[in-house]
Amino acid sequence: MNRMLRLFLAVFFLLVIAVSAIQIVGRLSGSLRADITEQKLYTLSEGTQRIVQGLRQPVTLRLYYTKTAAINAPDQIRFFNAYYDYVRAILEEYVIHSNGMIQLEILDPRPYSQEELAAIRHGLRRFSITEEENFFFGLVLQTELGVTKTISFFTPDREHFIEYDLTYLIDTAVNPPRTRIGVLSSLPVMGDDVSGYMAAMMRMQGQQPTPAWGIIRQLQQMYPEVRSIAADTDAIRDVDLLLVIHPKDLPDKTRYAIDQYVLRGGRAVVAVDPFSIIDRPEPAQMQYGMQHEASSGLPDLLAAWGLEMPANTFSGDRMLAGTGSPSPDQRPEKILPYLRLSSAYECFNKEAPMTANLNEMTFWFPGVLKKKAATESLPEDLEYVPLLMTSSGGNTWTVSSPFELRAPNYGDILRRFRDGTSPQVIAYRVTGTFRSAFPDGPPPAEEAEDAEGAEETGEEEESEIRKAAHLEAAQEPATVIVTADVDFLSDALAYQRTFFGLSAMGDNGAFVLNALEELSGSTDLIRLRSRGNFKRPFTRVDQIEKQAEEKTAEEEARIMAEIKGFEQQLNEKLAGLENKEQELINRTILDEKKDIEVKLHEAEMRLREVKMKKVADKEALKNRLRNFCTLPGPLVVLAAAVGLGIYRGIKRRYYIRHTREQ
């Protein structure tokens, strides 16, 4: 065998060994992985593993992805290739943990194929690439008993919620939910309840039916029954969970119905608000300048549950205040009523399952909930669990009238705000054997406008029946969850519109869904919903900004006080002078204005220096962080190279000396 042949065979066998080693290592290490993210974003949670491992019937997952066409498709389609790899990897994890109960099929629906026809029949969304080619990226789940569920399209904005979506799909397919939810609200949260014919007629007339809120549509996808409860109802029946949103001006009989529902073991989530942005006045009210009340509350029921929400009082936190422009011609500034709760500032109770994994929530003008002092009317076994709160530097701020907030001065609100020393609670969970907010029994029935033909005996019998059914206290511990804000549920804060439709924004909706699931007894899904929605704010940068803003706020307050003082002096002088001194008045006014302008200019320069110092501090911090992140790598390599060079030099000298000695 000549030398060239041996070399060729050596190279050939080396390639075979390398390829074989790669294949063997790839297969053996398929289940070996290291997830170094703080929230273990790439590891199936314990809840998912329990649900998957507890399956008692086979489940088939068919992932439809037009992979062949996506390779040469436009950039908008090729973008999904990496996302497809991620979804496929997650699905393979489900197969690994299912003990053989989940089967995964990967299908590439080519034009006019049976796979494409099946994808269309199952209602998967498709996007045209060419005249013949359609793009699919969806999932079809089928159980042994014939249950079929789908994810019509994997949108990139749901990437952080992919585990929850898949686990919820599997769990509800095997164990269909039976919880019935009732929604009681003074706002049109349920949208226009019109039939298809009426909706078509409205569109023909240029009108669009008002859609339900995003949170309601999400509930309708998750629960078999979500129905509206009239705001003037006198009884709440056939409802497993009650969601009360903005209970404004409820009559006595409705508040009594809520009270008795809770005492009979009903579970409720109640959202009240000292000032709701989403509660807009009617056009007629705006036209005629009529006052509109945008607050809601159930003071008697809250008192029976051991809580109170002070009127015209709001939670504030300089560290959590969002940034925005009050008007297009103004620079962005801190808006204190716009709070963005963050897990980095311990705004969520980590001991409560429903809030343990939340990361960020947004509020507008949130109120504050306070525990009432212990009295004889309150049960002794009430347990209060704060769920949502500001940071330790939070405090409250007040207004004399809610009508001041129709055109608020956000800069003035921030200047008047003073940091506190303890968190302000926005949401509580209260558990205990509640007592009725109506100790004297049901409120008297309202008299009808047309009382003709009314039978007094029948009314008396009905009143006696109501009194007999009245509960003065709960027989078993009950639970209510109360939040001091309503706007966080609205589409403006909880959802955002994208090309693919309405998608969740932050954890506003996740909080409500977690609360309902916890009250309904389901706990495995709670820890999944917000696992991927993780944000790590730059707390050090926020602290620098806070310190600089405090200095700026003090400077601005002092300047405003000086301006008001000068204006008052001018007014006093003008009031004491006569017309014959008009020339002196003009000269005095000009001199005073010049002095004020000079002082204002000096104060503005000082403010600019403070703000420039803030920017310089942030830039210096950014440079330090960049150097800290980029320099260690090259320095370590350089140190290793120097050390290796020194070691090799020592070894070389030792080898030379040893050779000479021999």
TIRO-689103 format. One line per 2 residues: their letters; for each residue x, y, z of C-alpha. Coordinates in steps of 0.001 Angstrom, whole numbers. Example, Ala and Ser with C-alpha at 12.3 -4.5 7.8 and 13.67 -1.06 7.14 Angstrom:
AS) 12300,-4500,7800  13670,-1060,7140
REM end
This chain:
MN) 0,0,0  1584,3238,-1089
RM) 1891,6350,998  -829,8376,-797
LR) -3424,5634,-352  -2688,5385,3358
LF) -3060,9152,3675  -6374,9089,1792
LA) -7726,6282,3964  -6584,8058,7112
VF) -8434,11247,6125  -11535,9250,5130
FL) -11718,7344,8409  -11087,10539,10388
LV) -14098,12120,8678  -16229,9034,9361
IA) -15187,9055,13022  -15885,12798,13342
VS) -19353,12553,11755  -20218,9480,13792
AI) -19030,11134,16989  -21154,14202,16278
QI) -24238,12036,15662  -23650,9902,18756
VG) -23001,12868,21017  -26024,14677,19597
RL) -28313,11743,20336  -26872,10970,23762
SG) -26906,14613,24855  -30459,15280,23651
SL) -31745,15188,27228  -28668,16889,28692
RA) -28904,20650,28956  -27940,23510,31244
DI) -30380,26372,31740  -28492,29284,33269
TE) -31312,31858,33020  -32516,33183,36364
QK) -36122,32065,35848  -35228,28806,34056
LY) -36973,29952,30910  -35829,26951,28885
TL) -36818,24272,31390  -40338,22878,31725
SE) -41831,23949,35022  -42957,21566,37740
GT) -46589,22330,36950  -46129,21362,33303
QR) -44301,18176,34252  -47070,17171,36665
IV) -49761,17770,34042  -47858,15940,31301
QG) -46817,13029,33496  -50380,12675,34767
LR) -51910,12114,31329  -54143,9055,31194
QP) -54902,9057,27470  -52671,9439,24404
VT) -52351,12898,22891  -51159,13600,19355
LR) -49555,16938,18514  -49247,17864,14841
LY) -46997,20832,14171  -47654,22379,10756
YT) -44806,24484,9418  -44139,25298,5757
KT) -40427,24685,6100  -39611,24039,2435
AA) -41153,27304,1262  -39805,29277,4249
IN) -36202,28625,3192  -36489,30804,71
AP) -39365,33012,1239  -39082,36760,1952
DQ) -37383,37967,5115  -40725,38328,6929
IR) -41274,34561,6536  -37682,33401,7012
FF) -37737,35196,10348  -39922,32342,11637
NA) -37286,29659,11001  -35511,30292,14302
YY) -38823,30539,16135  -39899,27228,14590
DY) -36736,25560,15944  -37554,26902,19402
VR) -41179,25700,19295  -40105,22277,18038
AI) -37516,21967,20816  -40138,22830,23438
LE) -42561,20263,21988  -39855,17618,22087
EY) -39434,18349,25803  -43127,17609,26268
VI) -42646,14271,24494  -39672,13381,26705
HS) -41572,14065,29964  -44862,12450,28917
NG) -43779,8821,29374  -44922,8009,25864
MI) -48393,9604,26174  -47608,12458,23745
QL) -46761,11822,20119  -45303,14628,18009
EI) -45674,14830,14227  -43899,17479,12149
LD) -45748,18240,8915  -44700,20399,5973
PR) -47936,21336,4129  -46952,21532,475
PY) -49365,23007,-2110  -52369,20802,-2874
SQ) -51158,18110,-461  -53231,16273,2132
EE) -51283,18065,4868  -52293,21456,3442
LA) -55924,20338,3201  -55853,19129,6824
AI) -54361,22425,8009  -57102,24365,6238
RH) -59848,22131,7651  -58550,22629,11180
GL) -58722,26407,10743  -55003,27179,10904
RR) -54138,30664,9708  -52376,30882,6376
FS) -50479,33637,4629  -49923,33668,888
IT) -46303,33527,-241  -46973,32963,-3950
EE) -50037,32159,-6008  -49759,28499,-5017
EN) -47750,28503,-1786  -49304,29232,1617
FF) -47405,29713,4858  -48620,27766,7902
FG) -47236,27743,11437  -49780,26218,13799
LV) -50527,23246,16013  -53364,20729,16113
LQ) -53954,18619,19238  -56105,15505,19169
TE) -56917,13161,22043  -57933,9524,21986
LG) -61529,10526,22796  -61793,12797,19754
VT) -61195,16200,21382  -59477,18591,18961
KT) -57850,21892,19894  -55652,24179,17873
IS) -53187,27017,18037  -53985,28693,14745
FF) -50653,30525,14498  -47542,30840,16663
TP) -47110,34602,16843  -43699,35909,17962
DR) -45301,38157,20605  -46442,34985,22432
EH) -42948,33515,22551  -42631,34215,26282
FI) -45960,32476,26926  -45386,29437,24722
EY) -45158,26965,27617  -48357,28234,29178
DL) -50217,28101,25845  -49117,24519,25177
TY) -49752,23272,28713  -53144,24954,28871
LI) -54051,23402,25515  -53136,19910,26737
DT) -54724,20280,30176  -58044,21644,28912
AV) -58237,19023,26164  -57912,16201,28701
NP) -59740,17936,31586  -62295,20401,30134
PR) -62963,23321,32535  -66463,23609,33966
TR) -66122,26871,35866  -68844,29457,35197
IG) -67877,33113,35511  -70214,36030,36094
VL) -69135,39577,35230  -70811,42539,36926
SS) -69703,45973,35764  -70901,49509,35149
LP) -68608,49657,32094  -69317,47995,28701
VM) -66710,45294,29310  -68800,42631,27543
GD) -69140,44668,24339  -72270,44792,22206
DV) -74233,41575,22507  -75619,41458,18980
SG) -76289,38558,16633  -74517,38069,13333
YM) -77448,39618,11446  -77549,42701,13681
AA) -73782,43076,13458  -73992,42950,9658
MM) -76751,45575,9689  -74650,47847,11907
RM) -71711,47532,9521  -73932,48389,6566
QG) -74930,51572,8407  -71286,52480,8986
QQ) -71311,51376,12624  -69072,48847,14286
PT) -70235,46699,17221  -68251,47470,20342
PA) -65985,44472,20997  -65615,42949,24431
WG) -62547,43862,26449  -59478,41739,25828
II) -59621,40182,29285  -63226,39093,28662
RQ) -62321,37564,25297  -59476,35685,26924
LQ) -61827,34385,29616  -64311,33294,26952
QM) -61577,31219,25336  -60669,29577,28638
YP) -63994,28974,30371  -67183,27358,29042
EV) -69464,30136,30287  -68756,33829,30821
RS) -71986,35756,31226  -72965,39263,32191
IA) -74773,40013,35442  -77043,43050,35458
AD) -75944,45961,37650  -79416,46030,39230
TD) -79718,42329,40017  -81109,41227,43359
AI) -79539,37743,43366  -76421,36091,41945
RD) -77020,32434,41101  -75420,29674,39019
VD) -72018,31347,39057  -68812,29737,40335
LL) -66650,32865,40194  -67687,36516,40289
LV) -65695,39286,38612  -66806,42777,39662
IH) -65323,45613,37594  -65909,49260,38510
PK) -69081,48849,40642  -70265,52454,40375
DL) -73589,53585,41861  -74842,50079,42547
PD) -78259,49942,44228  -78654,48448,47683
KT) -80134,45226,46349  -77121,44564,44113
RY) -74623,45202,46892  -76701,42919,49090
AI) -76622,40235,46378  -72799,40426,46272
DQ) -72662,40288,50066  -74832,37170,50274
YV) -73027,35525,47337  -69718,35750,49208
LR) -71239,34575,52509  -72660,31512,50749
GG) -69181,30425,49688  -68915,32337,46437
RA) -65491,33568,45403  -65056,37032,43966
VV) -62477,39334,42394  -63495,42970,42925
AV) -61848,45924,41141  -62721,49360,42534
DP) -61114,52683,41655  -60906,56188,43170
FS) -60582,57604,39637  -60947,55567,36459
II) -59443,56935,33269  -61368,54436,31160
DR) -64700,55689,32567  -65260,58544,30118
PE) -68239,60922,30323  -71004,60707,27763
PA) -70883,63168,24832  -73941,64958,26200
QM) -72232,65428,29565  -69160,66880,27896
QY) -71237,69159,25663  -73236,70690,28524
GM) -70371,70694,31017  -72049,68251,33377
QH) -69955,66753,36141  -69014,63112,35654
EA) -68120,60857,38562  -65394,58378,37568
SS) -64861,56718,40936  -66291,53456,42158
GL) -66306,51684,45462  -68184,49407,47786
PD) -67424,51038,51146  -69951,48967,53104
LL) -68780,45673,51624  -65096,46588,51932
AA) -65686,47477,55570  -67302,44069,56139
WG) -64201,42499,54596  -61929,44601,56815
LE) -60695,46996,54124  -61116,50617,53145
MP) -60117,52660,50119  -59747,56374,50990
AN) -61440,58687,48502  -59286,60929,46273
TF) -56171,59152,47549  -53712,57471,45201
SG) -50602,55327,45398  -47384,56913,44210
DR) -43777,55860,43821  -41058,57933,42235
ML) -39022,54823,41342  -41963,53161,39590
AG) -43393,56209,37821  -43566,55765,34062
TG) -42291,58270,31512  -44430,60000,28915
SP) -45258,63262,27179  -48405,64989,28497
SP) -48709,66748,25134  -46966,66436,21747
DQ) -44983,69650,22241  -43555,68668,25635
RP) -40545,66608,26526  -41066,63217,28176
EK) -41231,63427,31940  -42012,61276,34947
IL) -45769,60772,35385  -46486,59777,38971
PY) -50037,58420,38392  -48611,56082,35726
LR) -47146,53312,37884  -45239,50349,36490
LS) -44898,47743,39222  -41817,45577,38800
SA) -40574,42390,40432  -37140,44025,40717
YE) -38605,46349,43371  -40469,43575,45222
CF) -43878,44803,44094  -45347,41283,43954
NK) -45895,38906,46837  -43495,36027,46186
EA) -45267,33853,48771  -48609,33922,46917
PM) -48822,31560,43906  -50853,34012,41830
TA) -48200,36750,42040  -44982,34805,42634
NL) -43969,34835,38961  -45354,38184,37847
NE) -42788,40601,36483  -44418,43867,35438
MT) -47858,45464,35699  -49061,48900,34643
FW) -51591,51107,36458  -53200,54508,35945
FP) -54180,56453,39081  -54225,53385,41360
GV) -55778,53859,44774  -54586,52411,48048
LK) -56163,49738,50247  -55828,49889,54005
KK) -56761,47415,56691  -59414,48649,59082
AA) -58716,48699,62761  -59993,45663,64657
TE) -63515,46148,65967  -66211,43939,67409
SL) -68011,43841,64073  -64985,42327,62318
PE) -64280,38601,62645  -61066,37713,64416
DL) -59959,35140,61855  -59577,37518,58884
EY) -56311,36914,57051  -54906,39688,54865
VP) -52384,38855,52143  -50998,41842,50198
LL) -50629,40920,46542  -49631,44105,44686
MT) -47770,46990,46257  -45348,49810,45569
SS) -41708,49697,46577  -40584,50621,50073
GG) -40287,54249,48931  -43964,54471,47984
NT) -46409,56913,49496  -49875,58327,48918
WT) -50892,61610,47325  -54291,63249,47370
VS) -56450,65759,45533  -59224,67884,46976
SP) -61644,66869,44227  -61544,64194,41489
FE) -62468,66861,38944  -58924,68237,39289
LR) -57725,65109,37487  -59565,65801,34219
AP) -56623,68000,33146  -53897,67111,35659
NY) -50602,68921,36002  -48253,65946,36232
GD) -45226,68104,36959  -46950,69726,39923
IL) -48110,66318,41212  -44541,65004,41104
RR) -43145,68112,42809  -45645,67858,45675
FR) -45023,64127,46166  -42842,63032,49063
DG) -41204,59606,49261  -42478,57272,51950
TS) -40911,54546,54052  -43299,51623,53519
PQ) -45067,50022,50527  -48595,51080,49614
VI) -50863,48101,48950  -52932,48137,45744
AY) -54420,44622,45971  -55327,42374,48899
RV) -56556,38826,49258  -58791,38525,52314
TG) -59869,35183,53768  -62102,34509,56739
TF) -65628,33920,58002  -67031,37248,56902
RS) -70035,38884,58474  -72754,40532,56469
AF) -72538,44201,55570  -76321,44242,56107
PD) -76745,43152,59748  -80385,44252,59777
GP) -81293,41917,56944  -82003,42551,53265
PP) -82702,46148,52245  -86360,46998,51617
AE) -87566,46319,48099  -87793,49387,45884
EA) -91301,50535,45070  -92377,50038,41486
ED) -93438,53034,39440  -96733,51411,38536
AE) -98099,49787,41689  -101536,48992,40316
GA) -102578,45407,40925  -99784,44753,43419
EE) -100782,42304,46087  -99606,43348,49514
TG) -99798,39814,50844  -97519,38547,48076
EE) -94992,41283,48794  -95037,40462,52474
EE) -94484,36767,51746  -91569,37556,49429
SE) -90046,39828,52088  -90362,37063,54685
IR) -88671,34591,52333  -85795,37002,51757
KA) -85358,37518,55482  -85425,33774,56104
AH) -82695,33225,53496  -80549,36046,54896
LE) -77122,35063,56217  -75597,37154,58960
AA) -72217,35435,58677  -70451,32914,56469
QE) -70652,29338,57631  -67213,28548,56201
PA) -64164,30700,55407  -64587,32638,52158
TV) -62093,34493,49969  -62235,37779,48086
IV) -59526,39562,46098  -59793,43354,45958
TA) -57780,45732,43746  -57793,49516,44008
DV) -57659,50088,40254  -59851,49305,37251
DF) -57852,50757,34357  -55210,48023,34544
LS) -57837,45637,33087  -58583,47810,30063
DA) -57199,47159,26600  -55196,50377,26841
LA) -52936,48947,29565  -53355,45172,29471
YQ) -53189,44503,25736  -51728,45858,22539
RT) -52825,45499,18951  -50367,43854,16580
FF) -50464,42569,13029  -51666,39245,14419
GL) -54412,40737,16603  -54714,41574,20292
SA) -51821,40343,22441  -51071,40593,26156
MG) -48825,43424,27328  -47123,42844,30655
DN) -48819,40826,33380  -52040,42797,33877
GA) -54217,40115,32354  -52102,37349,33880
FV) -52867,38646,37375  -56639,38379,36854
LN) -56390,34964,35215  -54126,33743,38020
AL) -56557,35043,40606  -59525,33299,38991
EE) -57600,30055,38612  -56481,30135,42229
LS) -60027,30801,43408  -61260,27959,41211
GS) -58732,25616,42759  -56384,25175,39760
TD) -52768,25815,40781  -50576,23966,38248
LI) -51139,26563,35522  -50612,29634,37692
RL) -46814,29378,37759  -46597,29090,33969
RS) -48338,32170,32648  -45652,34743,33388
RG) -42469,32688,33440  -41134,34120,30203
NF) -42315,37681,30676  -39179,38646,32556
KR) -37532,42024,32679  -34467,43114,34597
PF) -34519,46894,35101  -31357,48871,35726
TR) -31990,49577,39406  -28707,51452,39813
VD) -29627,53765,36931  -33067,54281,38478
QI) -31458,55256,41783  -29222,57805,40068
EK) -32227,59247,38247  -34225,59386,41465
QA) -31480,61275,43308  -31086,63743,40450
EE) -34839,64218,40131  -35167,64908,43834
KT) -32602,67674,43454  -34403,68931,40361
AE) -37758,68846,42133  -36382,70899,45015
EE) -34917,73445,42602  -38159,73691,40641
AR) -40235,74089,43799  -37952,76863,45032
IM) -38077,78621,41670  -41863,78437,41550
AE) -42044,79874,45065  -39802,82764,43997
IK) -41932,83451,40925  -45123,83490,42962
GF) -43494,85822,45478  -42410,88269,42771
EQ) -45848,88197,41175  -47472,88918,44526
QL) -45113,91867,45098  -45956,93302,41679
NE) -49686,93004,42304  -49395,94728,45670
KL) -47434,97613,44182  -49842,98038,41284
AG) -52795,98145,43664  -51250,100969,45702
LE) -50263,103293,42854  -52466,105982,41239
NK) -52986,106899,37600  -50830,110020,37883
EQ) -47861,107787,38540  -48339,105847,35282
EL) -44861,106648,34025  -43346,105497,37311
IN) -45485,102348,37144  -44150,101452,33719
RT) -40555,102065,34800  -41060,100047,37988
IL) -42708,97176,36140  -39879,97055,33602
DE) -37239,97059,36338  -39068,94324,38259
KK) -39487,92243,35091  -35792,92586,34296
DI) -34859,91437,37782  -37264,88493,37547
EV) -35982,87516,34092  -32372,87605,35302
KL) -33189,85472,38342  -35248,83066,36262
HE) -32405,82736,33779  -29965,81984,36579
AE) -32340,79409,38070  -32842,77749,34681
MR) -29076,77519,34247  -28822,75824,37623
LR) -31545,73393,36594  -29735,72639,33354
EV) -26562,71950,35331  -28432,69520,37597
KM) -29948,67719,34622  -26592,67698,32862
KK) -25085,66148,35987  -27795,63464,35874
VA) -26991,62666,32244  -23265,62634,33024
DK) -23814,60196,35898  -25804,57885,33635
EA) -23152,58066,30914  -20388,57355,33434
LK) -22328,54387,34788  -22888,53094,31250
NR) -19169,53355,30513  -18304,51514,33720
LR) -20772,48739,32902  -19463,48467,29340
NF) -15874,48274,30559  -16839,45730,33212
CT) -18562,43528,30634  -16010,43802,27797
LP) -12574,44151,29436  -12463,41004,31643
GP) -12508,38676,28620  -9482,40165,26842
LV) -7690,40627,30174  -8195,36972,31092
VL) -6954,35874,27663  -3965,38217,27955
AA) -3152,36961,31450  -3433,33355,30267
AV) -1162,34090,27296  1430,35808,29510
GL) 1272,33000,32038  1578,30385,29319
GI) 4543,32255,27811  6289,32420,31183
YR) 5599,28729,31821  6940,27725,28411
GI) 10046,29906,28951  10722,28221,32273
KR) 10237,24766,30763  12520,25666,27832
RY) 15314,26854,30138  14882,23754,32274
YI) 15086,21507,29202  18232,23280,27897
RH) 19949,23114,31268  19032,19455,31701
TR) 20349,18643,28188  23682,20368,28840
EQ) 24126,18525,32116  23747,15215,30321
REM end
